[in-house]
């Protein structure tokens, strides 16, 4: 089950570009948490099956972004992701 806070994080991540200011300021203003805490929650939610069921497009987008980032790092360092 996804908590109320986690739902708010997922909802915000799914539409943060609609907010008027810089993302870190909007995180603090609309969610009442630091950007560090927000991104820790996002990283945790990426692999949560309940989060995927609640916000499938957002979680899949985040997973793809993570995968792309890991592939870029692997190419730069010559390692396998």
N, C-alpha and C positions, 0 to 999 in steps of 0.2 A: 504494500500500500504506500502511495506517495503522500508525504505529509503536506500540510497547507503551505509551509515555507518552500518546500521543494516544488510544488505546483506554481507558486509565485515566481521562483527562479526560472523554471521552464517557460512560463508564460512571457516573462521579461526577455529571456534569451531568444524566444521566437519572434519578438517584435521590437527589440531595443532600438532599431533605427528610426522608429516612429517617435521616439522621445526627443525633446528639443535640444538637449545639451550633450556634452561629452559623456561617453558611456560610464566612466567611473563615477562621475558626479551623479548621474541618474541612478546608478546602483545604490549609492548612499541615500539619495533622496526618496526613491520609490520603494526600495526594499529595506532600508534601514540597516544595511550591513556594509562592511568594507569590501573593496574590490577583491582583496585576497581571499576573504571568506566566501565570496560569491564564486570565484573561479574554482576554489576547492570543492564547493557544492556541485558545480557544473561537471568537474572531472569525475566526481563520484557518481553522478546521475547518468553519465554516458553509458555505463555498463549495467545499469539497473533495469531489469525487465519491466518493472512497474512503470518506470519513467518512460520507457519505450511505448508501453501501452497507452499512457496518458498523452504523450506528445511525440508521436512517431516521426513526423517530419523534422522536428527540431533535433531529436536525438540522432536520427540518421545523418543529418547534416553535420552535427558535431563529430560523429564517428568518422565520417568521410574526411573532415578537416584534420582530425587527428591522424588518420591513415596517411593522408597526403604529406603532412608534416614529417611523419616518421620515414616515409620514402625519401623525402628531400634530404633528411639527415643521413640516411643510409647511403645515398648517392655521393654526398659530400665526403663522407668518411670512408667509403668503400667497404661498408659492412652490410650484412643482411638484416632487414627489420624483423 
